[in-house]
Amino acid sequence: MKKIMPWLDLLKEVNATDFPARRDRIAALMRQAAEPSSNAAHLLAEAYVEGCKLEGDAKAHWSIKEIEQAQLCFG
């Protein structure tokens, strides 16, 4: 599985925040959703909501321009 939200790593001093850990939690939800015995729809929905919250919180922490520049690096 490819890394989700890789642009996060490009933000200044991101490692001093909880954003990488939150991204790891989202990735864990997505991995769980891929397991045959999982409740995939629920887990994917939770991952989506958490991803939206994470991006919104990042936009409150860094400028919109900084976020957009980082995202552009990953298409």
Rosetta silent file (secondary structure, phi, psi, omega in degrees, C-alpha in Angstrom):
SEQUENCE: MKKIMPWLDLLKEVNATDFPARRDRIAALMRQAAEPSSNAAHLLAEAYVEGCKLEGDAKAHWSIKEIEQAQLCFG
SCORE:     score description
SCORE:     0.000 S_00000001
   1 L     0.000  134.527 -179.882    0.000    0.000    0.000 S_00000001
   2 L   -76.106  156.277 -177.696    1.355    3.410   -0.903 S_00000001
   3 L   -65.880  133.612  177.798    1.900    6.019    1.775 S_00000001
   4 L   -87.651  147.550  178.313   -1.111    8.214    2.374 S_00000001
   5 L    48.998   51.508 -177.828   -0.757   11.978    2.523 S_00000001
   6 H   -63.892  -23.086  179.552    2.963   11.932    1.679 S_00000001
   7 H   -60.643  -23.937 -179.378    2.887   15.703    1.271 S_00000001
   8 H   -56.980  -35.594 -178.244    2.647   15.987    5.042 S_00000001
   9 H   -65.819  -17.470 -178.316    6.348   15.140    5.316 S_00000001
  10 H   -86.691   -8.740 -177.732    7.232   18.276    3.350 S_00000001
  11 L   -79.533  139.124 -176.532    5.714   20.670    5.870 S_00000001
  12 L   -59.509  127.676  175.219    8.098   22.604    8.083 S_00000001
  13 L    59.491   28.775 -179.481    8.556   21.093   11.551 S_00000001
  14 H   -61.712  -30.451 -178.271    5.794   18.520   11.001 S_00000001
  15 H   -71.175  -10.272  176.100    7.622   16.049   13.235 S_00000001
  16 H   -88.234    3.017 -179.537    7.095   18.380   16.177 S_00000001
  17 L  -115.809  178.744  176.078    3.334   17.811   15.816 S_00000001
  18 L   -92.518    4.857 -176.597    0.996   14.843   16.134 S_00000001
  19 H   -60.639  -44.683  177.829    0.177   14.932   12.408 S_00000001
  20 H   -61.401  -38.786  178.697    2.467   12.035   11.398 S_00000001
  21 H   -66.502  -38.540  177.719    0.988    9.830   14.150 S_00000001
  22 H   -65.183  -39.473  177.312   -2.527   10.735   13.050 S_00000001
  23 H   -63.848  -40.440  177.988   -1.623    9.827    9.470 S_00000001
  24 H   -61.602  -37.707  177.882   -0.258    6.488   10.694 S_00000001
  25 H   -64.596  -40.670  178.013   -3.585    5.842   12.447 S_00000001
  26 H   -64.140  -43.086  178.182   -5.447    6.528    9.195 S_00000001
  27 H   -61.849  -38.224  178.429   -3.121    4.156    7.342 S_00000001
  28 H   -64.380  -39.889  176.571   -3.791    1.495    9.991 S_00000001
  29 H   -61.309  -41.308 -179.873   -7.540    1.887    9.458 S_00000001
  30 H   -67.195  -38.172  176.389   -7.046    1.423    5.734 S_00000001
  31 H   -63.951  -42.037  178.159   -4.930   -1.695    6.294 S_00000001
  32 H   -61.696  -39.357 -179.137   -7.620   -3.117    8.564 S_00000001
  33 H   -63.902  -26.212 -179.341  -10.241   -2.391    5.901 S_00000001
  34 L   -79.927  -12.287 -179.866   -8.252   -4.505    3.432 S_00000001
  35 L   -75.753  139.955 -176.526   -8.455   -7.569    5.690 S_00000001
  36 L   -57.716  -34.291 -175.293  -11.082  -10.134    4.636 S_00000001
  37 L   -92.262   11.006 -175.022  -12.777  -10.330    8.029 S_00000001
  38 L   -88.981  165.836  171.142  -13.041   -6.578    8.530 S_00000001
  39 L   -92.802   76.722 -169.424  -15.967   -4.220    8.371 S_00000001
  40 H   -56.437  -45.280 -176.430  -14.369   -2.484    5.394 S_00000001
  41 H   -60.540  -44.058  179.761  -17.066    0.103    4.696 S_00000001
  42 H   -65.132  -45.294 -178.401  -17.042    1.370    8.279 S_00000001
  43 H   -65.398  -41.612  178.387  -13.242    1.450    8.490 S_00000001
  44 H   -66.176  -38.584  177.062  -12.867    3.232    5.163 S_00000001
  45 H   -63.246  -42.956  178.023  -15.484    5.789    6.177 S_00000001
  46 H   -63.331  -42.379  178.748  -13.638    6.396    9.451 S_00000001
  47 H   -62.410  -41.335  179.855  -10.321    6.747    7.592 S_00000001
  48 H   -62.637  -47.858 -179.459  -11.893    9.243    5.176 S_00000001
  49 H   -62.044  -44.724  179.707  -13.319   11.394    7.967 S_00000001
  50 H   -64.761  -35.953  176.653  -10.044   11.323    9.893 S_00000001
  51 H   -64.476  -41.602  177.018   -8.157   12.232    6.719 S_00000001
  52 H   -63.475  -42.700  178.073  -10.420   15.224    6.157 S_00000001
  53 H   -62.561  -43.446 -179.061   -9.924   16.338    9.754 S_00000001
  54 H   -62.098  -45.975  179.143   -6.161   15.936    9.450 S_00000001
  55 H   -64.038  -41.547  177.987   -5.996   18.004    6.270 S_00000001
  56 H   -61.999  -43.547  178.500   -8.234   20.672    7.801 S_00000001
  57 H   -65.622  -36.336  177.419   -6.093   20.831   10.934 S_00000001
  58 H   -63.513  -39.486  179.740   -2.957   21.056    8.793 S_00000001
  59 H   -68.785  -21.610  175.100   -4.502   24.009    6.943 S_00000001
  60 H   -83.192  -21.503 -176.312   -5.073   25.693   10.301 S_00000001
  61 H   -93.162  -40.030  177.182   -1.446   25.049   11.317 S_00000001
  62 L  -115.420  167.319  179.679    0.309   25.962    8.052 S_00000001
  63 L   -73.702  157.018  176.678   -0.785   28.356    5.333 S_00000001
  64 H   -58.042  -39.336 -179.842   -3.011   27.180    2.496 S_00000001
  65 H   -61.546  -44.291  179.383   -0.141   28.054    0.142 S_00000001
  66 H   -62.544  -41.709  179.241    2.288   25.796    2.048 S_00000001
  67 H   -64.359  -48.748 -178.306   -0.210   22.915    1.983 S_00000001
  68 H   -61.846  -40.628  178.230   -0.945   23.346   -1.717 S_00000001
  69 H   -62.981  -42.939  179.552    2.759   23.511   -2.607 S_00000001
  70 H   -64.772  -41.647 -179.464    3.444   20.317   -0.666 S_00000001
  71 H   -66.352  -35.086  179.845    0.481   18.552   -2.287 S_00000001
  72 H   -62.747  -28.040  179.321    1.578   19.592   -5.774 S_00000001
  73 L   -65.108  -18.278 -177.675    4.811   17.667   -5.292 S_00000001
  74 L  -117.003   15.091  175.265    2.751   14.475   -5.242 S_00000001
  75 L    72.789    0.000    0.000    0.312   15.276   -8.034 S_00000001
